[in-house]
Amino acid sequence: MSRTSIYDALKRGDITARKAGRRTLISFADLEAYLDSLPAYQADRVVESTRRKIGS
């Protein structure tokens, strides 16, 4: 995940963070729970949608 997507998830309240001085800390358990809540990647759907776009 990029830094931007992590900060976006923080703004939406999908994950929580703690401040320690200037550092923003996200617990491993919170990040793991957030990643587990995301949909799984399915390669066949990506290939099918790409075929539709290029007209195959």
C-alpha positions as CSV (number, residue, x, y, z in Angstrom):
1,M,0.0,0.0,0.0
2,S,1.2,3.5,-0.7
3,R,1.5,6.2,1.9
4,T,-1.4,8.1,0.3
5,S,-3.7,5.1,0.4
6,I,-2.9,4.5,4.1
7,Y,-3.6,8.2,4.9
8,D,-6.8,8.0,2.9
9,A,-7.9,4.9,5.0
10,L,-7.0,6.8,8.2
11,K,-9.2,9.8,7.1
12,R,-12.1,7.4,6.3
13,G,-11.7,5.8,9.7
14,D,-10.9,2.4,8.2
15,I,-7.7,2.1,10.3
16,T,-6.6,3.9,13.4
17,A,-3.2,5.4,14.3
18,R,-1.4,6.6,17.4
19,K,1.0,9.5,17.6
20,A,4.4,9.1,19.2
21,G,6.1,12.5,18.9
22,R,6.2,13.3,15.2
23,R,5.7,9.6,14.2
24,T,2.3,8.2,13.2
25,L,2.1,4.6,14.2
26,I,-0.4,2.0,13.0
27,S,-0.5,-1.3,14.8
28,F,0.1,-4.4,12.9
29,A,-3.2,-5.9,14.0
30,D,-5.1,-2.9,12.7
31,L,-3.4,-2.9,9.4
32,E,-3.8,-6.7,9.1
33,A,-7.5,-6.4,9.9
34,Y,-7.9,-3.7,7.3
35,L,-6.1,-5.7,4.6
36,D,-8.3,-8.8,5.4
37,S,-11.4,-6.6,4.9
38,L,-10.4,-5.7,1.3
39,P,-11.7,-7.8,-1.6
40,A,-9.5,-10.6,-2.9
41,Y,-7.7,-10.2,-6.2
42,Q,-9.2,-12.3,-9.0
43,A,-7.1,-12.5,-12.1
44,D,-9.8,-13.9,-14.4
45,R,-12.0,-10.8,-13.8
46,V,-9.1,-8.5,-14.8
47,V,-8.4,-10.5,-17.9
48,E,-12.0,-10.6,-18.9
49,S,-12.5,-6.8,-18.4
50,T,-9.4,-6.1,-20.4
51,R,-10.6,-8.3,-23.3
52,R,-13.9,-6.3,-23.4
53,K,-12.0,-3.0,-23.5
54,I,-9.8,-4.0,-26.4
55,G,-12.6,-5.7,-28.3
56,S,-11.3,-9.3,-28.3
